[in-house]
Amino acid sequence: MIRWETVAAYGRRGLSVTGERMQHTGAGTAPNVHCRCRQMETGTVCGRSGSAEKFIDAIIRYDRMVLSFKREGTSYIMAENEDKHKELLNRIIEIELNMFMRVRTTEPAACQERPETFRVMREMNHFFYSDETLQSYLEDLESALASGRNLLTEKYARMDDLIPPLKDNPLIAEIVGIEQAWMDELRDRYPLTFQNPAERFGTYLSSELETYSDRTLELIFKDLTGAKQEERNLAEERYSYLFKKIGYGSIDEVEKKKGG
């Protein structure tokens, strides 16, 4: 067993993660981690749930539908320049997908065989951030590529508690707290649709945020606090966006369908 180090050095030193031990495996070998997809923002393990499989299939069937998502009286964070916003989203998701497909897993990962599902879920995640925030995160990804880091590998290793924290920024807890409150509100209003434990969501989100730069964290916090001041729930807006994209009219419709 070797001394704990950040996962950023794994690729260069040829380390892999197996269970709770890190072992030398030869130059260039990526870490083995438990791959978890962002299933309903909860970190559900990919491919192990019948309902999750149906959800993934629905995304694949409908992911190319024309989106007609509008909320009367709501000024979207992203509405600065729609073409620029779309370009930033596409560039971010392409890099993330490339990193995701290179994550080494300890067991077969169904989610890595469904890249379109990954694209849709990440689009949902980033859609309501400002262009300034997306640009900063894109620069984080490009910097990671230049230094040989895989931010998705780092995130999943943190989720499985295989490595120590990557960053100690108090904004991470602030952001998780805001997002958690929004998700708690959704669970209260739609208990059949949002059933997974809240702690999974917190673990997933904090693990991802640790891979972001301090500047990106500051901008995300700015976006979220701005939404709060407008009395918006971005978690609700994200899921409304997602469910419309896969063929539902609203979260209410999903909840009614689940209730029979």
Backbone as JSON, one array per atom type, in Angstrom:
{
  "sequence": "MIRWETVAAYGRRGLSVTGERMQHTGAGTAPNVHCRCRQMETGTVCGRSGSAEKFIDAIIRYDRMVLSFKREGTSYIMAENEDKHKELLNRIIEIELNMFMRVRTTEPAACQERPETFRVMREMNHFFYSDETLQSYLEDLESALASGRNLLTEKYARMDDLIPPLKDNPLIAEIVGIEQAWMDELRDRYPLTFQNPAERFGTYLSSELETYSDRTLELIFKDLTGAKQEERNLAEERYSYLFKKIGYGSIDEVEKKKGG",
  "N": [[0.85, -1.19, 0.0], [0.47, 2.27, -0.77], [1.41, 5.7, -0.02], [-1.26, 8.01, 0.58], [-2.41, 10.02, -2.08], [-3.41, 12.75, -4.24], [-5.8, 12.1, -6.81], [-5.08, 13.31, -9.14], [-2.48, 12.78, -9.81], [-2.44, 10.18, -10.63], [-2.54, 9.2, -13.37], [-0.05, 9.95, -14.4], [1.76, 8.59, -12.74], [1.02, 6.0, -12.92], [-1.01, 4.64, -11.33], [-3.64, 2.75, -9.79], [-6.98, 2.48, -8.55], [-8.3, 0.12, -6.43], [-10.83, -1.3, -4.75], [-10.19, -0.36, -1.51], [-7.56, 0.13, -1.65], [-4.57, 1.47, -3.09], [-2.63, 0.72, -5.85], [0.44, 0.15, -7.62], [0.39, -0.09, -11.15], [1.61, 0.08, -13.55], [2.81, 2.26, -16.14], [0.67, 4.91, -17.13], [-1.8, 3.71, -16.66], [-5.17, 4.05, -15.88], [-7.18, 4.9, -12.97], [-9.14, 2.38, -11.28], [-12.45, 2.66, -10.57], [-15.65, 2.72, -8.92], [-18.08, 3.18, -11.19], [-20.47, 5.68, -11.38], [-23.48, 6.92, -12.55], [-25.16, 10.06, -13.1], [-27.96, 9.65, -11.99], [-31.02, 10.84, -11.85], [-30.0, 12.88, -10.26], [-28.92, 11.7, -7.97], [-26.86, 9.9, -7.74], [-27.3, 7.18, -8.17], [-26.29, 3.82, -8.61], [-25.17, 2.8, -11.79], [-27.22, 0.97, -14.07], [-28.37, -0.93, -12.32], [-30.93, -0.91, -11.55], [-34.28, -1.57, -12.36], [-36.11, 0.49, -12.84], [-34.36, 2.56, -13.29], [-33.15, 1.7, -15.65], [-35.35, 1.85, -17.4], [-35.73, 4.56, -17.35], [-33.35, 5.48, -18.52], [-33.67, 4.32, -21.08], [-35.86, 5.79, -21.95], [-34.76, 8.34, -22.17], [-32.94, 7.9, -24.26], [-34.71, 7.31, -26.35], [-36.07, 9.71, -26.67], [-34.24, 11.78, -26.84], [-33.64, 13.39, -29.0], [-35.79, 14.95, -29.49], [-37.52, 17.97, -30.35], [-36.96, 20.65, -28.3], [-39.21, 22.44, -26.28], [-39.2, 24.28, -24.11], [-40.49, 26.45, -21.88], [-40.95, 28.92, -19.43], [-43.31, 30.94, -18.12], [-42.78, 34.27, -17.16], [-40.27, 33.8, -16.1], [-36.9, 34.58, -16.09], [-34.33, 33.19, -17.64], [-31.14, 32.15, -16.41], [-29.34, 31.51, -18.39], [-29.94, 33.08, -20.61], [-28.37, 35.0, -21.92], [-26.98, 34.88, -24.38], [-28.07, 32.81, -26.62], [-26.94, 31.19, -28.67], [-24.2, 31.26, -28.07], [-24.33, 30.14, -25.53], [-25.23, 27.54, -26.08], [-23.06, 26.61, -27.61], [-21.0, 26.65, -25.67], [-22.04, 24.74, -23.86], [-22.0, 22.42, -25.5], [-19.24, 22.11, -26.0], [-18.25, 21.7, -23.42], [-19.62, 19.34, -22.65], [-18.67, 17.49, -24.52], [-15.97, 17.25, -23.77], [-16.29, 16.32, -21.14], [-17.61, 13.9, -21.67], [-15.64, 12.49, -23.06], [-13.76, 12.21, -21.0], [-15.33, 10.71, -19.24], [-15.71, 8.29, -20.65], [-13.21, 7.27, -20.44], [-12.88, 6.52, -17.84], [-11.82, 4.04, -15.67], [-13.41, 1.13, -14.58], [-14.43, -0.97, -11.83], [-16.17, -2.94, -12.38], [-18.39, -4.01, -15.04], [-19.8, -1.19, -16.64], [-22.85, -0.06, -17.36], [-23.69, 2.49, -17.98], [-21.59, 3.64, -19.38], [-21.88, 2.61, -21.84], [-23.87, 4.01, -22.93], [-23.7, 6.72, -24.24], [-25.34, 8.85, -25.1], [-27.21, 9.12, -23.09], [-25.6, 10.08, -21.03], [-24.9, 12.56, -22.13], [-27.39, 13.91, -22.14], [-28.01, 14.05, -19.4], [-25.88, 15.58, -18.42], [-26.23, 17.92, -19.84], [-28.63, 18.78, -18.71], [-27.69, 19.31, -16.15], [-25.93, 21.51, -16.48], [-27.35, 23.46, -17.82], [-28.66, 25.78, -16.76], [-26.72, 27.47, -15.83], [-24.83, 30.53, -15.95], [-23.33, 32.11, -18.86], [-20.79, 33.05, -18.22], [-20.1, 31.42, -16.06], [-20.11, 28.9, -17.3], [-18.04, 29.27, -19.16], [-15.84, 29.54, -17.45], [-15.82, 26.99, -16.26], [-15.36, 25.44, -18.53], [-12.76, 26.23, -19.07], [-11.56, 25.1, -16.82], [-11.8, 22.38, -17.45], [-10.3, 22.23, -19.83], [-7.8, 22.95, -18.85], [-7.36, 20.79, -17.16], [-7.17, 18.7, -19.03], [-4.84, 19.46, -20.34], [-2.97, 19.03, -18.35], [-3.08, 16.34, -17.96], [-5.06, 15.29, -16.33], [-8.04, 13.56, -15.27], [-11.06, 14.63, -14.65], [-13.47, 13.36, -14.17], [-12.75, 10.8, -13.3], [-11.52, 11.55, -10.92], [-13.74, 12.6, -9.53], [-15.43, 10.31, -9.21], [-13.76, 8.67, -7.73], [-13.62, 10.16, -5.38], [-16.31, 10.0, -4.62], [-16.51, 7.33, -3.88], [-14.91, 7.39, -1.71], [-12.19, 6.86, -1.94], [-10.0, 8.41, -2.07], [-8.48, 11.28, -0.47], [-10.05, 14.5, 0.34], [-10.15, 16.78, -2.44], [-10.21, 19.47, -2.47], [-10.56, 22.25, -0.27], [-12.78, 24.29, 0.07], [-14.92, 26.64, 1.38], [-17.17, 27.38, -0.05], [-18.14, 25.14, -1.29], [-19.67, 23.66, 0.57], [-21.65, 25.58, 0.96], [-22.85, 25.74, -1.58], [-23.75, 23.09, -1.89], [-25.58, 23.06, 0.21], [-27.58, 24.88, -0.67], [-28.47, 23.62, -3.04], [-29.29, 21.2, -1.94], [-31.44, 21.98, -0.34], [-33.22, 22.77, -2.31], [-33.64, 20.29, -3.59], [-34.76, 18.86, -1.46], [-37.17, 20.19, -1.23], [-38.35, 19.4, -3.63], [-38.56, 16.64, -3.15], [-40.44, 16.65, -1.1], [-42.68, 17.64, -2.42], [-42.97, 15.94, -4.58], [-42.97, 13.0, -3.89], [-42.98, 10.42, -5.02], [-41.54, 10.59, -7.32], [-39.01, 11.55, -6.63], [-37.13, 9.77, -4.77], [-34.75, 8.81, -3.68], [-32.17, 8.65, -1.14], [-31.23, 11.67, 0.54], [-28.57, 12.06, 1.28], [-27.02, 10.79, -0.62], [-27.21, 12.45, -2.82], [-25.9, 14.75, -1.81], [-23.29, 13.73, -1.43], [-22.58, 13.07, -4.06], [-22.69, 15.61, -5.34], [-20.87, 17.25, -3.86], [-18.51, 15.85, -4.31], [-18.15, 16.24, -7.02], [-17.95, 19.05, -7.14], [-15.54, 19.49, -5.86], [-13.68, 19.12, -7.83], [-13.7, 21.4, -9.31], [-12.46, 24.68, -10.18], [-11.55, 27.41, -7.94], [-12.54, 29.83, -8.9], [-14.63, 29.01, -10.61], [-16.34, 27.85, -8.73], [-17.02, 30.14, -7.27], [-18.5, 31.52, -9.2], [-20.61, 29.75, -9.7], [-21.83, 29.79, -7.21], [-22.65, 32.44, -7.21], [-24.54, 32.36, -9.33], [-26.45, 30.63, -8.18], [-27.24, 31.95, -5.81], [-28.33, 34.2, -6.94], [-30.51, 33.09, -8.25], [-31.96, 32.23, -6.02], [-32.67, 34.69, -4.87], [-34.51, 35.51, -6.72], [-36.48, 33.82, -6.1], [-36.48, 31.31, -7.26], [-36.31, 27.79, -8.01], [-33.77, 25.99, -8.93], [-33.31, 23.27, -9.17], [-35.84, 22.23, -9.62], [-36.35, 23.5, -12.07], [-34.37, 22.32, -13.66], [-35.19, 19.61, -13.71], [-37.73, 19.87, -14.8], [-36.98, 20.7, -17.33], [-35.54, 18.4, -18.14], [-37.54, 16.34, -18.06], [-39.38, 17.27, -19.93], [-37.79, 17.03, -22.14], [-37.65, 14.3, -22.49], [-40.19, 13.6, -23.11], [-42.34, 14.1, -21.34], [-44.92, 16.23, -19.97], [-44.58, 17.7, -17.65], [-43.22, 17.81, -14.27], [-45.28, 17.2, -12.56], [-46.86, 15.55, -14.15], [-45.22, 13.3, -14.38], [-45.19, 12.48, -11.69], [-47.89, 11.85, -11.27], [-48.16, 9.71, -13.04], [-46.46, 7.83, -11.88], [-47.87, 7.38, -9.59], [-49.94, 5.86, -10.44]],
  "CA": [[0.0, 0.0, 0.0], [1.29, 3.46, -0.88], [0.92, 6.89, 0.66], [-2.39, 8.68, -0.08], [-2.12, 11.18, -2.9], [-4.59, 13.13, -5.03], [-5.95, 11.31, -8.02], [-4.52, 14.05, -10.27], [-1.17, 12.23, -10.15], [-2.54, 8.75, -10.97], [-2.19, 8.87, -14.74], [1.38, 10.11, -14.63], [2.57, 7.65, -11.96], [0.59, 4.64, -13.17], [-1.66, 4.09, -10.17], [-5.05, 2.44, -9.96], [-7.73, 2.31, -7.31], [-9.05, -1.13, -6.38], [-11.35, -1.37, -3.4], [-9.71, 0.76, -0.72], [-6.1, 0.19, -1.72], [-4.02, 1.98, -4.33], [-1.51, -0.14, -6.2], [1.11, 0.44, -8.88], [-0.09, -1.0, -12.19], [2.29, 0.32, -14.81], [2.63, 3.64, -16.6], [-0.47, 5.3, -17.95], [-3.04, 3.02, -16.32], [-6.09, 4.91, -15.15], [-7.71, 4.27, -11.77], [-10.39, 1.63, -11.31], [-13.39, 3.17, -9.58], [-17.04, 2.36, -9.15], [-18.66, 4.22, -12.05], [-21.85, 6.0, -11.04], [-24.02, 7.97, -13.39], [-26.0, 11.0, -12.36], [-29.32, 9.19, -12.22], [-31.95, 11.66, -11.07], [-29.21, 13.71, -9.36], [-28.74, 11.05, -6.68], [-25.71, 9.01, -7.72], [-27.69, 5.78, -8.23], [-25.33, 3.03, -9.37], [-25.7, 2.58, -13.13], [-27.6, -0.33, -14.58], [-28.74, -1.91, -11.3], [-32.32, -0.72, -11.18], [-35.18, -1.65, -13.49], [-36.66, 1.81, -13.13], [-33.28, 3.35, -13.88], [-33.01, 1.26, -17.03], [-36.46, 2.42, -18.16], [-35.48, 5.99, -17.45], [-32.3, 5.63, -19.52], [-34.25, 4.02, -22.38], [-36.72, 6.91, -22.33], [-33.9, 9.42, -22.62], [-32.4, 7.56, -25.56], [-35.79, 7.4, -27.34], [-36.59, 11.06, -26.89], [-33.23, 12.81, -26.65], [-33.56, 14.26, -30.16], [-37.03, 15.71, -29.66], [-37.36, 19.42, -30.32], [-37.28, 21.14, -26.96], [-40.06, 23.63, -26.23], [-39.26, 24.51, -22.66], [-40.66, 27.86, -21.55], [-41.63, 29.19, -18.16], [-43.77, 32.32, -18.16], [-42.35, 35.12, -16.04], [-38.95, 33.42, -15.61], [-35.77, 35.01, -16.91], [-33.31, 32.18, -17.45], [-29.76, 32.56, -16.23], [-28.59, 31.27, -19.61], [-30.49, 33.8, -21.75], [-27.53, 36.11, -22.36], [-26.76, 34.66, -25.79], [-28.4, 31.38, -26.71], [-25.98, 30.48, -29.51], [-22.97, 31.1, -27.29], [-24.62, 29.21, -24.45], [-25.27, 26.19, -26.66], [-21.7, 26.24, -27.97], [-20.28, 26.33, -24.44], [-22.55, 23.46, -23.37], [-21.52, 21.34, -26.35], [-17.8, 21.91, -25.8], [-18.09, 21.13, -22.08], [-20.11, 17.96, -22.61], [-17.76, 16.66, -25.3], [-14.79, 16.95, -22.95], [-16.73, 15.46, -20.04], [-17.9, 12.55, -22.19], [-14.35, 11.87, -23.33], [-13.21, 11.81, -19.7], [-16.19, 9.67, -18.7], [-15.47, 7.03, -21.35], [-11.88, 6.77, -20.07], [-12.85, 6.08, -16.44], [-11.69, 2.59, -15.49], [-14.37, 0.69, -13.58], [-14.15, -2.26, -11.22], [-17.14, -3.86, -12.92], [-18.97, -3.43, -16.25], [-20.63, -0.01, -16.38], [-23.83, 0.1, -18.42], [-23.82, 3.9, -18.36], [-20.55, 3.99, -20.34], [-22.34, 2.13, -23.13], [-24.99, 4.86, -23.33], [-23.18, 8.09, -24.21], [-26.4, 9.85, -25.26], [-27.78, 9.34, -21.76], [-24.67, 10.95, -20.33], [-25.02, 13.89, -22.7], [-28.63, 14.54, -21.7], [-27.94, 14.34, -17.97], [-24.95, 16.68, -18.19], [-26.87, 19.13, -20.35], [-29.55, 19.19, -17.67], [-26.93, 19.83, -15.02], [-25.26, 22.77, -16.77], [-28.16, 24.33, -18.68], [-29.1, 27.02, -16.15], [-25.6, 28.29, -15.42], [-24.54, 31.67, -16.81], [-22.24, 31.92, -19.81], [-19.53, 33.29, -17.51], [-19.82, 30.22, -15.28], [-19.77, 27.82, -18.24], [-16.72, 29.56, -19.72], [-14.86, 29.23, -16.42], [-15.75, 25.54, -16.11], [-14.7, 24.95, -19.73], [-11.32, 26.45, -18.86], [-11.12, 24.06, -15.87], [-11.68, 21.12, -18.19], [-9.18, 22.33, -20.76], [-6.59, 22.92, -18.03], [-7.19, 19.41, -16.71], [-6.68, 17.93, -20.18], [-3.45, 19.84, -20.6], [-2.11, 18.48, -17.3], [-3.25, 14.89, -17.89], [-6.03, 14.9, -15.28], [-9.39, 13.17, -15.66], [-11.89, 15.13, -13.56], [-14.52, 12.38, -13.86], [-12.12, 9.79, -12.47], [-11.35, 12.14, -9.59], [-15.04, 12.7, -8.88], [-15.92, 9.0, -8.79], [-12.89, 8.2, -6.65], [-14.07, 10.84, -4.17], [-17.62, 9.45, -4.24], [-16.27, 6.05, -3.22], [-14.03, 7.66, -0.58], [-10.92, 6.19, -2.19], [-8.94, 9.41, -1.95], [-8.85, 12.38, 0.43], [-10.65, 15.65, -0.35], [-9.32, 17.44, -3.43], [-10.27, 20.92, -2.27], [-11.22, 22.68, 0.96], [-13.33, 25.62, -0.19], [-16.2, 26.72, 2.1], [-18.28, 27.56, -0.98], [-18.69, 23.82, -1.64], [-20.76, 23.38, 1.52], [-22.71, 26.56, 0.71], [-23.54, 25.33, -2.8], [-24.48, 21.85, -1.59], [-26.71, 23.4, 1.06], [-28.63, 25.48, -1.5], [-29.01, 22.58, -3.92], [-29.96, 20.21, -1.1], [-32.73, 22.55, 0.05], [-34.1, 22.69, -3.49], [-34.02, 18.89, -3.78], [-35.67, 18.5, -0.37], [-38.48, 20.73, -1.61], [-38.91, 18.51, -4.66], [-38.95, 15.37, -2.53], [-41.68, 16.88, -0.35], [-43.79, 17.87, -3.35], [-43.09, 14.82, -5.53], [-42.3, 11.9, -3.18], [-42.87, 9.22, -5.85], [-40.55, 10.85, -8.37], [-37.69, 11.76, -6.03], [-37.19, 8.88, -3.61], [-33.46, 8.37, -3.18], [-31.7, 9.37, 0.06], [-30.63, 12.98, 0.32], [-27.12, 12.04, 1.47], [-26.38, 10.41, -1.88], [-27.12, 13.67, -3.62], [-24.84, 15.59, -1.26], [-22.0, 13.11, -1.72], [-22.31, 13.22, -5.49], [-22.44, 17.0, -5.7], [-19.63, 17.74, -3.25], [-17.39, 15.19, -4.99], [-17.96, 16.93, -8.3], [-17.52, 20.43, -6.91], [-14.12, 19.49, -5.46], [-12.84, 19.12, -9.03], [-13.83, 22.7, -9.95], [-11.57, 25.74, -9.7], [-12.18, 28.35, -7.01], [-13.3, 30.82, -9.67], [-15.89, 28.39, -11.06], [-17.19, 27.74, -7.55], [-17.54, 31.48, -6.96], [-19.51, 31.87, -10.2], [-21.79, 28.9, -9.45], [-22.49, 30.35, -6.02], [-23.31, 33.67, -7.66], [-25.74, 31.95, -10.09], [-27.44, 30.03, -7.28], [-27.79, 32.97, -4.91], [-29.18, 35.04, -7.76], [-31.77, 32.37, -8.44], [-32.68, 32.28, -4.74], [-33.23, 36.02, -4.72], [-35.67, 35.56, -7.61], [-37.39, 32.78, -5.6], [-36.5, 30.2, -8.21], [-35.75, 26.52, -7.59], [-33.11, 25.5, -10.13], [-33.48, 21.82, -9.28], [-37.13, 22.04, -10.28], [-36.22, 23.9, -13.47], [-33.58, 21.3, -14.36], [-35.98, 18.41, -13.94], [-38.77, 20.22, -15.77], [-36.27, 20.67, -18.6], [-35.24, 17.01, -18.48], [-38.74, 15.54, -18.33], [-39.91, 17.71, -21.22], [-36.9, 16.51, -23.17], [-37.9, 12.87, -22.71], [-41.55, 13.35, -23.53], [-43.38, 14.41, -20.36], [-45.32, 17.62, -19.96], [-44.17, 18.37, -16.42], [-42.93, 16.92, -13.14], [-46.58, 16.74, -12.07], [-47.29, 14.41, -14.97], [-44.41, 12.14, -13.97], [-45.64, 12.06, -10.38], [-49.2, 11.2, -11.43], [-47.95, 8.42, -13.69], [-45.88, 6.92, -10.9], [-48.91, 7.04, -8.61], [-50.94, 4.99, -11.06]],
  "C": [[0.89, 1.23, 0.0], [0.65, 4.62, -0.15], [-0.23, 7.51, -0.14], [-1.89, 9.88, -0.88], [-3.39, 11.57, -3.65], [-4.6, 12.36, -6.32], [-5.36, 12.01, -9.24], [-3.2, 13.45, -10.73], [-1.26, 10.79, -10.67], [-2.04, 8.43, -12.36], [-0.7, 8.94, -14.99], [2.2, 9.05, -13.92], [2.12, 6.21, -12.14], [-0.03, 3.98, -11.96], [-3.1, 3.73, -10.49], [-5.68, 2.25, -8.6], [-8.51, 1.01, -7.38], [-9.51, -1.33, -4.96], [-10.89, -0.16, -2.62], [-8.19, 0.83, -0.72], [-5.69, 0.78, -3.06], [-2.75, 1.21, -4.63], [-0.87, 0.36, -7.48], [0.67, -0.58, -9.91], [0.64, -0.81, -13.5], [1.92, 1.69, -15.36], [1.36, 3.8, -17.41], [-1.77, 4.62, -17.61], [-3.92, 3.92, -15.48], [-6.65, 4.18, -13.94], [-8.95, 3.45, -12.05], [-11.28, 2.16, -10.21], [-14.77, 2.63, -9.89], [-17.68, 3.47, -9.95], [-20.12, 4.44, -11.69], [-22.34, 7.12, -11.94], [-24.91, 8.88, -12.56], [-27.46, 10.68, -12.66], [-30.24, 9.94, -11.29], [-31.24, 12.44, -9.97], [-28.91, 13.03, -8.02], [-27.52, 10.16, -6.62], [-26.1, 7.55, -7.68], [-26.69, 5.01, -9.07], [-25.94, 2.62, -10.7], [-26.14, 1.14, -13.33], [-28.05, -1.33, -13.55], [-30.22, -1.82, -10.92], [-33.18, -0.8, -12.42], [-35.74, -0.3, -13.85], [-35.61, 2.7, -13.75], [-33.08, 2.99, -15.34], [-34.11, 1.85, -17.91], [-36.24, 3.91, -18.38], [-34.43, 6.26, -18.52], [-32.86, 5.38, -20.92], [-35.13, 5.17, -22.87], [-35.9, 8.07, -22.84], [-33.38, 9.14, -24.03], [-33.47, 7.69, -26.65], [-36.12, 8.83, -27.69], [-35.52, 12.15, -26.92], [-33.09, 13.75, -27.84], [-34.88, 14.99, -30.44], [-36.73, 17.2, -29.63], [-37.84, 19.92, -28.98], [-38.13, 22.4, -27.04], [-40.29, 23.97, -24.77], [-39.34, 25.99, -22.37], [-41.39, 27.97, -20.22], [-42.01, 30.66, -18.15], [-43.28, 33.06, -16.92], [-40.99, 34.77, -15.49], [-37.88, 33.89, -16.58], [-34.62, 34.06, -16.67], [-31.93, 32.8, -17.25], [-29.02, 32.51, -17.57], [-28.95, 32.2, -20.75], [-29.67, 34.99, -22.19], [-27.33, 36.04, -23.88], [-26.94, 33.17, -26.03], [-27.42, 30.6, -27.56], [-24.67, 30.23, -28.76], [-23.16, 30.08, -26.19], [-24.6, 27.77, -24.95], [-23.87, 25.71, -27.03], [-20.89, 25.85, -26.75], [-20.73, 24.98, -23.88], [-21.98, 22.3, -24.18], [-20.05, 21.06, -26.12], [-17.53, 21.27, -24.45], [-18.47, 19.66, -22.08], [-19.23, 17.03, -23.42], [-16.53, 16.28, -24.49], [-15.17, 16.02, -21.8], [-16.98, 14.04, -20.51], [-16.6, 11.81, -22.48], [-13.71, 11.39, -22.04], [-14.0, 10.64, -19.12], [-15.91, 8.31, -19.34], [-14.11, 6.44, -20.99], [-11.78, 6.39, -18.6], [-12.78, 4.56, -16.4], [-12.6, 2.16, -14.36], [-14.02, -0.7, -13.06], [-15.13, -3.33, -11.68], [-17.75, -3.23, -14.16], [-19.93, -2.29, -15.92], [-21.56, 0.23, -17.56], [-23.89, 1.54, -18.91], [-22.74, 4.31, -19.36], [-20.89, 3.49, -21.74], [-23.48, 2.98, -23.67], [-24.55, 6.33, -23.31], [-24.26, 9.16, -24.36], [-27.09, 10.14, -23.93], [-26.91, 10.3, -20.96], [-24.8, 12.38, -20.82], [-26.25, 14.62, -22.16], [-28.55, 14.93, -20.23], [-26.99, 15.51, -17.68], [-25.5, 17.99, -18.74], [-27.85, 19.68, -19.32], [-28.81, 19.86, -16.52], [-26.42, 21.25, -15.26], [-26.17, 23.84, -17.37], [-28.44, 25.7, -18.07], [-27.97, 27.86, -15.56], [-25.4, 29.43, -16.41], [-23.42, 31.33, -17.78], [-20.88, 32.1, -19.14], [-19.13, 32.05, -16.71], [-19.39, 29.08, -16.19], [-18.38, 28.04, -18.83], [-15.63, 29.21, -18.71], [-14.7, 27.72, -16.25], [-15.08, 24.9, -17.34], [-13.18, 25.11, -19.6], [-10.76, 25.46, -17.84], [-10.87, 22.75, -16.59], [-10.48, 21.14, -19.12], [-7.84, 22.31, -20.02], [-6.3, 21.5, -17.54], [-6.64, 18.54, -17.83], [-5.2, 18.21, -20.41], [-2.49, 19.24, -19.58], [-2.27, 16.98, -17.11], [-4.2, 14.4, -16.82], [-7.35, 14.47, -15.93], [-10.31, 13.54, -14.5], [-13.02, 14.16, -13.2], [-13.97, 11.24, -13.01], [-11.96, 10.31, -11.04], [-12.68, 12.19, -8.84], [-15.52, 11.35, -8.37], [-15.05, 8.41, -7.69], [-13.26, 8.87, -5.33], [-15.41, 10.29, -3.7], [-17.47, 8.15, -3.47], [-15.31, 6.17, -2.05], [-12.71, 6.92, -0.71], [-9.73, 7.13, -2.07], [-9.4, 10.5, -1.0], [-9.46, 13.53, -0.36], [-9.65, 16.34, -1.28], [-9.24, 18.94, -3.19], [-11.0, 21.21, -0.97], [-11.68, 24.12, 0.79], [-14.7, 25.7, 0.48], [-17.4, 26.91, 1.19], [-18.91, 26.22, -1.37], [-19.86, 23.48, -0.72], [-21.93, 24.32, 1.3], [-23.54, 26.14, -0.51], [-24.36, 24.07, -2.56], [-25.71, 22.15, -0.75], [-27.88, 23.98, 0.27], [-29.29, 24.41, -2.36], [-29.79, 21.53, -3.13], [-31.35, 20.7, -0.68], [-33.72, 22.49, -1.11], [-34.56, 21.26, -3.73], [-34.96, 18.41, -2.69], [-37.08, 18.99, -0.66], [-39.14, 19.85, -2.67], [-39.35, 17.18, -4.07], [-40.25, 15.51, -1.75], [-42.88, 16.98, -1.29], [-44.04, 16.69, -4.27], [-42.41, 13.58, -4.94], [-42.14, 10.64, -4.02], [-41.78, 9.38, -6.91], [-39.14, 10.95, -7.81], [-37.63, 11.01, -4.71], [-35.84, 8.6, -2.98], [-32.96, 9.22, -2.02], [-30.97, 10.65, -0.26], [-29.11, 12.94, 0.42], [-26.38, 11.62, 0.2], [-26.19, 11.62, -2.78], [-25.98, 14.55, -3.13], [-23.47, 15.05, -1.55], [-21.61, 13.3, -3.17], [-21.89, 14.65, -5.8], [-21.13, 17.51, -5.12], [-18.41, 17.12, -3.92], [-17.1, 15.86, -6.33], [-17.4, 18.34, -8.08], [-16.05, 20.51, -6.51], [-13.19, 19.51, -6.67], [-12.86, 20.47, -9.74], [-12.81, 23.69, -9.38], [-12.32, 26.65, -8.73], [-13.02, 29.39, -7.75], [-14.64, 30.24, -10.12], [-16.85, 28.23, -9.89], [-17.81, 29.08, -7.18], [-18.67, 31.86, -7.92], [-20.77, 31.03, -10.04], [-22.56, 29.43, -8.25], [-23.24, 31.63, -6.37], [-24.6, 33.34, -8.43], [-26.84, 31.45, -9.15], [-28.07, 31.06, -6.35], [-28.68, 33.94, -5.68], [-30.54, 34.4, -8.0], [-32.62, 32.39, -7.17], [-33.35, 33.62, -4.54], [-34.47, 36.21, -5.6], [-36.72, 34.52, -7.23], [-37.58, 31.66, -6.62], [-35.9, 28.96, -7.56], [-35.1, 25.91, -8.82], [-33.19, 23.99, -10.28], [-34.8, 21.51, -9.99], [-37.04, 22.4, -11.77], [-35.42, 22.89, -14.27], [-34.43, 20.08, -14.68], [-37.17, 18.67, -14.86], [-38.18, 20.17, -17.18], [-36.05, 19.23, -19.06], [-36.5, 16.23, -18.87], [-39.42, 15.97, -19.62], [-39.08, 17.13, -22.35], [-37.15, 15.03, -23.46], [-39.38, 12.55, -22.87], [-42.65, 13.6, -22.54], [-43.71, 15.9, -20.41], [-44.79, 18.39, -18.78], [-43.77, 17.34, -15.38], [-44.24, 16.38, -12.57], [-47.07, 15.54, -12.86], [-46.52, 13.15, -14.62], [-44.9, 11.6, -12.65], [-46.98, 11.32, -10.47], [-49.06, 9.83, -12.08], [-47.37, 7.41, -12.72], [-46.91, 6.49, -9.84], [-50.02, 6.19, -9.17], [-52.2, 5.73, -11.42]]
}
